[in-house]
Amino acid sequence: MAKNQGSAGRFGVRFGNTLRKKVNDIEKTSRGKHACPFCAKEGKVRREAYGIWKCSSCGKTFIGKAYTPY
C-alpha cells in the first residue's frame, strides 16, 4: 500500500485511483478544522450528520452544506 493514499487507503486497490482521490478530498474537507459562525472559535465545529454541524465550544447546532459548514 502506498503511503500517500490518506484516508482512502482503506479501499486498497479497489474502486480506481480517481474515485479514491475524490473520497480522500471529501474526507479531508469534512473532517478538517472549521470556525464556528456563532462564537468564531477555530477547530471546534464537527459534522454530526449530513448537513448538520455542531460547535463543541458554544453548543450550537446549525445546518450547512454536506461537507462544509458554510
C-alpha positions in Angstrom: 0.0 0.0 0.0 1.3 3.4 -0.9 2.0 5.9 1.9 0.2 8.9 0.2 -3.3 7.4 0.0 -4.7 9.2 3.1 -8.0 8.1 4.5 -9.0 6.4 1.2 -6.1 3.9 1.7 -8.6 1.6 3.4 -10.0 0.7 0.0 -6.7 -0.8 -1.2 -6.6 -1.3 -5.0 -10.4 -1.3 -5.4 -12.6 1.4 -7.0 -9.9 3.1 -9.1 -7.5 5.9 -8.4 -9.8 8.8 -9.4 -12.6 7.8 -7.0 -10.2 7.2 -4.2 -8.7 10.7 -4.7 -12.2 12.2 -4.6 -13.1 10.3 -1.4 -9.8 11.5 0.1 -10.5 15.1 -0.7 -14.1 15.0 0.6 -13.0 13.4 3.9 -10.2 16.0 4.3 -12.7 18.8 3.9 -15.4 17.4 6.1 -13.1 16.3 8.9 -10.9 19.4 8.8 -11.0 22.3 11.2 -13.8 24.8 10.8 -14.6 28.1 12.6 -17.9 28.4 14.4 -20.2 31.1 12.9 -21.6 32.0 16.3 -18.5 32.1 18.7 -15.8 32.3 15.9 -13.6 29.7 17.6 -11.4 27.8 15.2 -11.4 24.0 15.1 -14.5 23.4 17.4 -17.1 22.6 14.7 -17.7 18.9 13.9 -20.0 17.2 11.5 -22.9 15.4 13.2 -24.8 14.1 10.1 -25.4 15.1 6.5 -25.5 18.9 6.6 -25.8 19.1 10.4 -22.9 20.7 12.3 -22.3 21.3 16.0 -19.8 23.5 17.9 -18.4 21.8 20.9 -17.5 25.2 22.5 -20.8 27.1 22.5 -23.1 24.0 21.9 -24.9 25.5 18.9 -26.2 23.1 16.3 -26.7 24.5 12.8 -27.1 23.5 9.2 -24.7 23.9 6.4 -23.5 22.1 3.3 -22.9 18.4 3.2 -19.1 18.5 3.6 -18.5 22.1 4.8 -20.5 24.1 7.4 -20.9 27.1 5.0 
